[in-house]
Amino acid sequence: MRIALNAMQVRAAKSGVGQYINTLLDSMLRADHFSQFTLYCSPDNAGSYDFGARNFKTIEWGLPEAGKTARLLYEYAFLPRELQSGGFDIFHGMSNFLPRKRVCPFIVTIHDLSYYVHPERCPWLRRQYWYAMTRRTMANANLIITDSENSRRDIETFFPGCAAKTRVVPLAAHPRFQPALHGRHKSAVTARGITKPYVLFVGTLEPGKNVVRLIRAFDAIADDFPDHMLVIVGGRGWMCEPVYRAARHARARERIMMTGHLHDNELPDFYSFCEVFAFPSLYEGFGMPPLEAMACGAPVVTSKTSSLPGVVGDAAVMIDPESERDLAAALRRVLRDTALRDDLRHRGIKRAAMFSWDATAAETLKLYKQISG
């Protein structure tokens, strides 16, 4: 098969979707040495994907991220002709969208429908764009992949005509996510100047991640744990100013650290040495950070909504993400109870091992073959 894949909608720094593309491609290339894989990249992220496989190449195509509207219009108008000239057997839109015209069998990964379920978490104009593009994409797709049963149910709710062509292919944590074998003094955590025990959050700073409530919950228990920090890892997303404002106004603001985006190889250390990983997201299509945290042996507190219960199973403490009191109580409970933390670490590692990128790649390749005829 000649397979084209789209990574042009991913920023230069690998987000969750960027990690999905990178790890899935790496796994598929190890499983399939005969198909030819071509990844379309933007000028900003072309250097992010380098696997050294003979049957893989990247094509830098389109316009830079800085001119977002022009870049999107250019891709929408001219990508079909580019794909047609390449003679591909299949095209995979790996981040929610497909081109306007189908020129070969099309498959798309719809990671979530958060802007339908929680429209308030997305600016109005951006939301209208997503709505229009999603309608077109759903109509153009021969097959739809989604990350969880929860997202499949959302697709069935908002696009009932697409239920029959939707398949669930769960994700997994990258193999790099495992408990650190070195001491904390040799870790990326210490290299970043963090010497105190800490509560950790990882994710893009946008309204749906619920970081403002996490800051307030930490502030509520800060007096009980005077040596602890709150470490917030993640790049700036849309509508993120309330997060920074909440951090500035917190009573414990001197103990709140915002690192921005970290290098891939630093994250396992941050997970491994945290006292608790807190992820009170309002909605997730899958929820990769809790799975990564569990794989590293971190005790996890997360939401009992959307896809998250299906990811963490019985290996985490689950809370109502809209209740600061519930979140604060869960943090206090885990931080005070050493036996509970040890139990969550043990159960989390076992739970994370149930997910495999080899299985994800095998199922995705099977779907490629199914729709390529």
C-alpha positions as CSV (number, residue, x, y, z in Angstrom):
1,M,0.0,0.0,0.0
2,R,1.0,3.6,-0.6
3,I,-0.2,5.4,2.5
4,A,-0.3,9.2,3.0
5,L,-0.8,10.7,6.4
6,N,-1.4,14.3,7.6
7,A,0.5,15.9,10.4
8,M,0.2,19.5,9.1
9,Q,-2.4,20.5,11.8
10,V,0.0,19.8,14.7
11,R,2.2,22.5,16.2
12,A,6.0,22.3,16.1
13,A,6.1,21.3,19.7
14,K,4.4,17.8,19.9
15,S,1.1,18.0,21.6
16,G,-1.0,15.0,22.5
17,V,-2.0,14.6,18.9
18,G,1.6,15.0,17.9
19,Q,2.6,12.2,20.2
20,Y,-0.2,10.1,18.7
21,I,1.2,10.6,15.2
22,N,4.8,10.0,16.3
23,T,4.2,6.8,18.3
24,L,1.6,5.3,16.0
25,L,3.9,5.8,12.9
26,D,6.9,4.4,14.8
27,S,4.8,1.3,15.7
28,M,3.4,0.8,12.2
29,L,6.8,1.1,10.6
30,R,8.1,-1.7,12.8
31,A,5.1,-3.8,12.0
32,D,4.9,-3.2,8.2
33,H,8.1,-3.1,6.2
34,F,6.3,-3.3,2.8
35,S,3.9,-0.4,2.6
36,Q,5.2,3.0,1.7
37,F,4.3,5.7,4.3
38,T,4.4,9.4,3.4
39,L,3.8,12.0,6.1
40,Y,2.7,15.5,5.1
41,C,4.2,18.0,7.5
42,S,4.1,21.8,7.9
43,P,7.2,23.9,7.6
44,D,7.1,24.2,11.4
45,N,7.0,20.5,12.4
46,A,8.8,18.7,9.5
47,G,11.8,18.0,11.8
48,S,9.7,16.3,14.4
49,Y,9.3,13.0,12.7
50,D,12.4,11.0,11.8
51,F,12.3,7.2,12.0
52,G,15.1,6.2,9.7
53,A,12.9,3.6,8.0
54,R,13.4,3.0,4.3
55,N,9.7,2.9,3.6
56,F,9.0,6.3,5.2
57,K,9.4,9.8,4.1
58,T,8.2,13.3,5.1
59,I,7.0,15.9,2.7
60,E,7.1,19.5,3.8
61,W,4.0,21.1,2.3
62,G,1.8,24.1,2.7
63,L,2.2,27.3,4.6
64,P,3.7,28.2,8.0
65,E,1.7,28.0,11.2
66,A,2.0,31.8,11.7
67,G,-0.5,32.5,8.9
68,K,-3.1,30.1,10.2
69,T,-6.1,31.2,8.2
70,A,-4.1,31.2,4.9
71,R,-2.5,27.9,5.8
72,L,-5.8,26.2,6.4
73,L,-7.4,27.6,3.2
74,Y,-4.4,26.5,1.2
75,E,-4.5,23.0,2.6
76,Y,-8.3,22.8,2.0
77,A,-8.0,24.0,-1.6
78,F,-4.9,22.3,-2.9
79,L,-4.2,19.2,-0.9
80,P,-6.6,17.0,-2.9
81,R,-4.7,17.7,-6.1
82,E,-1.4,17.0,-4.3
83,L,-2.7,13.6,-3.0
84,Q,-4.1,12.7,-6.5
85,S,-0.7,13.4,-8.1
86,G,1.0,11.1,-5.5
87,G,-1.1,8.1,-6.5
88,F,-1.9,7.0,-2.9
89,D,-4.0,4.0,-2.0
90,I,-5.2,5.6,1.2
91,F,-5.1,8.9,3.0
92,H,-5.3,9.2,6.9
93,G,-6.2,12.5,8.4
94,M,-4.7,12.0,11.9
95,S,-6.1,15.0,13.6
96,N,-9.8,15.3,13.1
97,F,-10.0,16.8,9.6
98,L,-10.0,15.6,5.9
99,P,-9.6,17.6,2.7
100,R,-12.7,18.8,0.8
101,K,-12.5,16.3,-2.0
102,R,-12.0,12.5,-1.7
103,V,-9.4,11.4,-4.3
104,C,-8.6,8.0,-2.7
105,P,-10.1,6.1,0.3
106,F,-10.1,8.4,3.3
107,I,-9.8,7.5,6.9
108,V,-9.8,10.0,9.8
109,T,-9.0,9.9,13.5
110,I,-11.6,11.9,15.5
111,H,-9.9,12.2,18.8
112,D,-12.9,13.8,20.5
113,L,-15.9,16.0,20.0
114,S,-15.2,18.3,23.0
115,Y,-16.4,21.4,21.1
116,Y,-19.8,19.8,20.7
117,V,-20.0,18.4,24.2
118,H,-18.5,21.5,25.9
119,P,-18.9,24.4,23.4
120,E,-18.0,26.9,26.1
121,R,-14.4,25.7,26.3
122,C,-13.7,27.0,22.7
123,P,-14.0,30.6,21.3
124,W,-17.0,31.1,19.1
125,L,-15.2,31.7,15.8
126,R,-12.9,28.8,16.3
127,R,-15.9,26.6,17.2
128,Q,-17.8,27.5,14.0
129,Y,-14.7,26.6,12.0
130,W,-14.5,23.2,13.8
131,Y,-18.2,22.6,13.2
132,A,-18.0,23.3,9.5
133,M,-14.8,21.2,9.0
134,T,-16.1,18.3,11.1
135,R,-19.4,18.1,9.1
136,R,-17.4,17.9,5.9
137,T,-14.9,15.4,7.3
138,M,-17.6,13.1,8.6
139,A,-19.3,13.1,5.1
140,N,-16.0,12.5,3.3
141,A,-14.6,9.7,5.5
142,N,-14.8,6.1,4.4
143,L,-13.9,5.1,7.9
144,I,-13.6,6.9,11.2
145,I,-11.2,5.9,14.0
146,T,-11.7,7.2,17.5
147,D,-9.8,6.7,20.7
148,S,-12.4,5.5,23.2
149,E,-15.9,4.1,23.6
150,N,-16.9,7.4,25.1
151,S,-15.9,9.3,21.9
152,R,-17.6,6.7,19.8
153,R,-20.8,7.4,21.8
154,D,-20.4,11.1,21.2
155,I,-20.0,10.5,17.4
156,E,-23.1,8.4,17.5
157,T,-25.0,11.2,19.3
158,F,-23.9,14.1,17.1
159,F,-23.5,12.2,13.8
160,P,-25.8,9.2,14.0
161,G,-25.3,8.5,10.3
162,C,-21.6,7.8,10.9
163,A,-22.0,5.2,13.7
164,A,-21.7,2.2,11.3
165,K,-18.3,3.4,9.9
166,T,-16.8,4.3,13.3
167,R,-14.2,2.0,15.0
168,V,-12.6,2.3,18.4
169,V,-8.8,1.9,18.5
170,P,-7.4,2.7,22.0
171,L,-4.1,4.4,22.5
172,A,-1.3,3.5,24.9
173,A,1.6,5.2,26.7
174,H,4.9,5.5,24.9
175,P,7.5,2.9,26.0
176,R,9.6,5.7,27.5
177,F,7.0,6.1,30.3
178,Q,8.2,3.7,33.0
179,P,9.3,4.2,36.6
180,A,12.7,6.0,36.8
181,L,15.6,3.7,37.6
182,H,17.8,6.5,38.9
183,G,17.4,8.6,42.0
184,R,15.6,11.9,42.1
185,H,18.9,13.7,42.5
186,K,19.9,12.6,39.0
187,S,16.5,13.4,37.5
188,A,15.2,16.1,35.2
189,V,13.1,17.3,38.1
190,T,16.2,18.3,40.1
191,A,17.8,19.7,37.0
192,R,14.8,22.1,36.8
193,G,15.4,23.2,40.3
194,I,12.6,21.4,42.0
195,T,13.7,19.9,45.3
196,K,10.4,19.8,47.3
197,P,7.7,17.1,47.1
198,Y,5.1,18.2,44.5
199,V,1.7,17.6,43.0
200,L,1.9,17.4,39.2
201,F,-0.3,18.4,36.3
202,V,0.5,17.8,32.6
203,G,-1.6,19.1,29.7
204,T,-2.2,22.0,27.4
205,L,-3.4,25.1,29.3
206,E,-7.0,25.6,28.0
207,P,-10.4,25.7,29.7
208,G,-11.3,22.1,29.4
209,K,-8.3,21.0,31.4
210,N,-9.8,22.6,34.5
211,V,-6.4,23.9,35.8
212,V,-8.0,26.9,37.5
213,R,-9.9,24.6,39.9
214,L,-6.7,22.6,40.5
215,I,-4.9,25.7,41.5
216,R,-7.7,26.6,43.9
217,A,-7.9,23.1,45.3
218,F,-4.1,23.1,45.9
219,D,-4.4,26.5,47.6
220,A,-7.1,25.1,49.9
221,I,-4.8,22.4,51.2
222,A,-1.5,24.3,51.0
223,D,-1.4,25.1,54.7
224,D,-1.7,21.3,55.5
225,F,1.3,20.5,53.3
226,P,3.7,23.5,53.7
227,D,6.6,21.7,52.0
228,H,4.7,20.7,48.8
229,M,4.6,22.5,45.4
230,L,2.2,22.4,42.6
231,V,4.0,21.9,39.3
232,I,2.0,22.6,36.1
233,V,3.6,21.3,32.9
234,G,2.1,22.3,29.5
235,G,2.2,24.8,26.7
236,R,-0.2,27.8,26.4
237,G,-3.5,26.9,24.7
238,W,-6.5,29.0,23.9
239,M,-8.3,31.1,26.6
240,C,-5.5,30.3,29.1
241,E,-5.1,33.6,30.8
242,P,-7.4,32.6,33.7
243,V,-4.9,29.9,34.6
244,Y,-2.1,32.4,35.0
245,R,-4.3,34.8,36.8
246,A,-5.4,32.1,39.3
247,A,-1.7,31.2,39.9
248,R,-0.8,34.9,40.5
249,H,-3.6,35.4,43.0
250,A,-3.2,32.1,44.9
251,R,-2.1,32.4,48.6
252,A,0.5,29.7,47.9
253,R,1.6,31.3,44.6
254,E,5.3,31.1,45.7
255,R,4.9,27.3,45.6
256,I,3.2,27.1,42.2
257,M,5.6,26.5,39.3
258,M,4.6,26.6,35.6
259,T,7.3,25.0,33.5
260,G,5.8,25.4,30.0
261,H,6.3,22.6,27.5
262,L,8.9,20.0,28.5
263,H,11.1,17.8,26.4
264,D,9.7,14.3,25.8
265,N,12.6,12.7,27.8
266,E,12.0,14.9,30.8
267,L,8.3,13.9,31.4
268,P,9.0,10.3,32.7
269,D,11.1,11.8,35.6
270,F,8.4,14.3,36.4
271,Y,5.8,11.6,36.6
272,S,8.0,9.2,38.5
273,F,8.9,11.5,41.4
274,C,5.6,13.3,42.0
275,E,3.6,12.6,45.2
276,V,0.4,12.7,43.2
277,F,-0.6,13.3,39.6
278,A,-3.8,15.4,39.3
279,F,-5.7,15.5,36.1
280,P,-9.2,17.0,36.7
281,S,-10.1,17.5,33.1
282,L,-13.7,18.2,32.2
283,Y,-13.7,16.1,29.1
284,E,-11.2,13.8,27.3
285,G,-11.4,11.8,24.1
286,F,-8.9,9.4,25.7
287,G,-6.8,10.9,28.4
288,M,-3.1,10.2,27.7
289,P,-1.5,12.0,30.7
290,P,-3.1,9.8,33.4
291,L,-2.0,6.7,31.4
292,E,1.5,8.0,31.1
293,A,1.5,8.8,34.8
294,M,0.3,5.4,35.8
295,A,3.0,3.8,33.6
296,C,5.6,5.7,35.6
297,G,4.1,4.6,38.9
298,A,2.5,7.9,39.8
299,P,-0.6,7.9,42.1
300,V,-3.4,9.4,40.0
301,V,-6.3,11.6,40.9
302,T,-8.6,12.2,37.9
303,S,-12.1,12.9,36.8
304,K,-14.9,10.4,36.8
305,T,-16.3,11.8,33.5
306,S,-16.0,11.2,29.7
307,S,-13.3,8.6,28.7
308,L,-11.2,8.8,31.9
309,P,-12.8,6.0,33.9
310,G,-12.3,3.7,30.9
311,V,-8.6,4.5,30.9
312,V,-7.7,4.4,34.6
313,G,-10.1,1.6,35.7
314,D,-9.8,1.0,39.4
315,A,-6.2,2.3,39.5
316,A,-6.9,6.0,40.4
317,V,-8.9,8.1,42.8
318,M,-11.8,9.7,40.8
319,I,-13.5,13.0,41.5
320,D,-16.2,15.3,40.3
321,P,-14.1,17.7,38.2
322,E,-16.6,20.6,38.8
323,S,-16.1,20.4,42.6
324,E,-13.1,22.1,44.0
325,R,-14.0,20.6,47.4
326,D,-14.0,17.1,46.0
327,L,-10.7,17.6,44.3
328,A,-9.1,19.2,47.4
329,A,-10.3,16.3,49.5
330,A,-8.8,13.7,47.1
331,L,-5.5,15.5,47.0
332,R,-5.4,15.7,50.8
333,R,-6.3,12.0,51.2
334,V,-3.6,10.8,48.8
335,L,-0.9,13.1,50.2
336,R,-1.6,12.0,53.7
337,D,-1.9,8.2,53.1
338,T,1.4,6.5,52.2
339,A,-0.3,3.1,51.9
340,L,-2.8,4.5,49.5
341,R,-0.1,6.1,47.4
342,D,1.8,2.8,47.3
343,D,-1.3,0.9,46.3
344,L,-2.2,3.3,43.5
345,R,1.4,3.1,42.2
346,H,1.2,-0.7,42.0
347,R,-2.3,-0.8,40.4
348,G,-1.4,2.0,38.0
349,I,1.6,0.2,36.6
350,K,-0.5,-2.9,36.1
351,R,-3.3,-1.0,34.5
352,A,-1.1,0.9,32.0
353,A,0.5,-2.4,30.9
354,M,-2.9,-3.4,29.5
355,F,-2.6,-0.8,26.7
356,S,-0.1,-1.4,23.9
357,W,1.0,0.6,20.9
358,D,1.7,-2.6,19.0
359,A,-1.9,-3.5,19.3
360,T,-2.9,0.0,18.3
361,A,-0.7,-0.2,15.2
362,A,-1.9,-3.7,14.2
363,E,-5.6,-2.6,14.4
364,T,-4.9,0.6,12.4
365,L,-3.1,-1.3,9.7
366,K,-6.0,-3.8,9.6
367,L,-8.4,-0.9,8.9
368,Y,-6.1,0.5,6.2
369,K,-6.3,-2.8,4.4
370,Q,-10.0,-3.0,4.9
371,I,-10.8,0.3,3.2
372,S,-8.1,0.1,0.5
373,G,-9.8,-2.9,-1.0
